[in-house]
Amino acid sequence: MKTRHITFFILFSLMSCGPSREEIVSNKLNEAIMLRDSGQYNLAKLKLDTIINQFIDMTDEVAYAIKILDEIKLLEQQRNLQYLDSMISLKEKELEPLLKNFIRSDEYGTQPIYIHKRQRPENSYNRTFLRAHLDTNGEFYISSRYYGRTWIQHNQIKVYNAGQSVTSEVVPEDGYLNRRFQDGESKWEIVTYKDGADNGIINFIASNADKPLKVQFIGKKHYFIVMESFDKEAIRDGYETSFVLRELAGLKKERKQVLQQIEQLEKIINTHHSPQKEIRHAMR
């Protein structure tokens, strides 16, 4: 019996000599800080989450863990900002040679657009062709532009070559996407194919810009043209450029969101976290 009591006493003594809850939390906080400083943010957040969820009654330590967690979130967003800045710089350099054939215009409403140099309005108002439309956010579409002495009232186009063809959707006359106007005997018809209404014509032209493509203007009457090489190039160039512009616009939008998150986190850290709690922990 005496031996059994001695054994129980030793076990009890060993158990009572284990680290206290305060020491466990303090160690985890120190580990989290070291992981944060070495850039291992995910591991640091795991340590902090354990403190916040399992030691909720230790209010000072939990508050300090939340502060470190917010600091890590801030560091992550600052790292994201640095990455986005580098990607934006790369995309802008990639865009430079693509825009060499375009002129930026601010004369068409609030959204600036790019006009291909070979399709300037002053050089194209009295011809029949397909025009490329590109804005600074990367939206790209085409319009069919008919000029003549008689109306054909077209609402659809077909582009074809050597047995291959693509036909657009029908665009009803509405005074906006399908409109007509005249000046004396001169008549113009403009049909715009937005939101996929080209039905694959853009991709077909871009993929076959080196071939003798023909266009059929379909309406109450039909009209045919052979596409000029510079019109095919304008559509191909605009189509290719639109992808880079969309990526760049997306990166800039994401950068704006990151800046907002950085501002919010800085406000939280500077306003809602008491520096006394950090000092109290550092003195332990």
WOTA-V364620 format. One record per residue. RES is the residue in one letter. SS is DSSP state (H for helix, E for strand, L for the rest). BURIAL is + if it has 16 or more other C-alpha atoms within 10 Angstrom, else -. D_LAST is the distance of its C-alpha to the last C-alpha in Angstrom with 2 decimals. Layout:
# WOTA-V364620
RES SS BURIAL D_LAST
RES SS BURIAL D_LAST
This chain:
# WOTA-V364620
M L - 43.28
K H - 41.33
T H - 40.20
R H - 39.15
H H - 37.04
I H - 35.34
T H - 34.60
F H - 33.15
F H - 30.95
I H - 29.63
L H - 28.95
F H - 27.23
S H - 25.07
L H - 24.18
M H - 23.40
S H - 21.23
C L - 19.19
G L - 18.10
P L - 14.61
S L - 13.55
R H - 13.68
E H - 10.01
E H - 9.55
I H - 12.55
V H + 11.50
S H + 8.22
N H - 10.69
K H + 13.27
L H + 11.50
N H - 10.86
E H + 14.46
A H + 15.77
I H + 14.59
M H - 16.25
L H + 19.26
R H + 19.53
D H - 19.57
S L - 22.20
G L - 24.32
Q L - 24.12
Y H + 23.84
N H - 25.40
L H - 23.13
A H + 20.03
K H + 21.64
L H - 22.30
K H + 18.66
L H + 17.89
D H + 21.04
T H - 19.98
I H + 16.87
I H + 19.06
N H - 21.94
Q H - 20.63
F L + 17.64
I L - 19.40
D L - 18.55
M L - 14.78
T H - 15.78
D H + 12.69
E H + 11.56
V H + 15.28
A H + 15.78
Y H + 13.22
A H + 14.98
I H + 18.25
K H + 17.43
I H + 16.76
L H + 19.91
D H + 21.89
E H + 20.90
I H + 22.19
K H + 25.31
L H + 25.83
L H + 25.59
E H + 28.05
Q H + 30.44
Q H + 30.30
R H - 31.19
N H + 33.95
L H + 35.23
Q H - 35.50
Y H - 37.42
L H + 39.70
D H - 40.50
S H - 41.59
M H + 43.68
I H + 45.29
S H - 46.24
L H - 47.82
K H + 49.74
E H - 51.02
K H - 52.36
E H - 53.93
L H + 55.52
E H - 57.15
P H - 60.12
L H - 60.63
L H + 61.14
K H - 63.67
N H - 66.53
F E + 65.22
I E - 65.41
R E - 62.75
S E - 64.32
D L - 62.88
E L - 66.24
Y L - 65.79
G L - 63.53
T L - 59.78
Q L - 58.98
P L - 60.02
I E + 62.11
Y E + 63.29
I E + 67.05
H E + 68.51
K H - 70.59
R H - 73.61
Q H + 73.49
R L - 73.37
P H - 74.98
E H - 77.56
N H - 78.80
S H - 78.70
Y L - 80.01
N L - 83.50
R L - 82.82
T L + 81.93
F E + 78.73
L E + 75.26
R E + 72.51
A E + 68.85
H E + 66.23
L E + 62.65
D E + 59.91
T L + 56.66
N L + 54.64
G L + 56.75
E L + 59.08
F E + 62.39
Y E + 65.76
I E + 69.45
S E + 72.45
S E + 76.15
R E + 78.25
Y E + 82.00
Y E + 84.43
G E - 88.17
R L - 91.26
T L - 91.18
W L + 88.48
I L + 87.33
Q L + 84.75
H E + 82.37
N E + 79.26
Q E + 78.31
I E + 78.41
K E + 78.96
V E + 78.00
Y E + 79.80
N E - 80.96
A L - 82.89
G L - 82.72
Q E - 79.06
S E - 78.22
V E + 75.53
T E + 76.40
S L + 74.17
E L + 73.80
V L + 76.22
V L + 74.89
P L - 76.96
E L - 78.19
D L - 75.87
G L - 76.17
Y L - 72.68
L L - 72.10
N E + 75.86
R E + 77.83
R E + 81.17
F E - 82.68
Q E - 85.77
D E - 87.30
G L - 91.04
E L - 92.06
S E - 88.66
K E + 86.44
W E + 82.77
E E + 80.88
I E + 77.11
V E + 75.32
T E + 71.55
Y E + 69.87
K L + 66.28
D L - 63.80
G L - 65.50
A L + 69.03
D L + 70.13
N L - 69.79
G L - 68.91
I H + 71.31
I H + 68.58
N H + 67.42
F H + 71.08
I H + 71.92
A H + 68.80
S H - 69.62
N L + 73.30
A L + 73.29
D L - 75.60
K L - 78.25
P L - 81.09
L L + 79.55
K E + 81.75
V E + 80.85
Q E + 82.89
F E + 82.46
I E + 83.29
G E - 84.71
K L - 88.12
K L - 89.19
H E - 87.69
Y E - 86.93
F E - 86.05
I E - 84.40
V E - 83.32
M L + 79.83
E L - 79.59
S H - 77.36
F H - 75.20
D H + 74.65
K H + 73.50
E H + 71.20
A H + 69.81
I H + 68.89
R H + 67.50
D H + 65.44
G H + 64.15
Y H + 63.25
E H + 61.30
T H + 59.56
S H + 58.54
F H + 56.17
V H + 54.20
L H + 54.23
R H + 52.89
E H + 50.05
L H + 49.26
A H + 49.42
G H - 47.07
L H + 44.52
K H + 44.75
K H - 44.33
E H - 41.23
R H + 39.86
K H - 40.44
Q H - 38.53
V H + 35.56
L H - 35.56
Q H - 35.56
Q H + 32.57
I H + 30.67
E H - 31.58
Q H - 30.46
L H + 27.06
E H - 26.47
K H - 27.51
I H - 25.17
I H + 22.12
N H - 23.12
T H - 24.33
H H - 22.59
H L + 18.91
S L - 17.00
P H - 14.97
Q H - 12.90
K H - 11.24
E H + 10.33
I H - 9.02
R H - 6.94
H H - 5.48
A H - 5.52
M L - 3.83
R L - 0.00
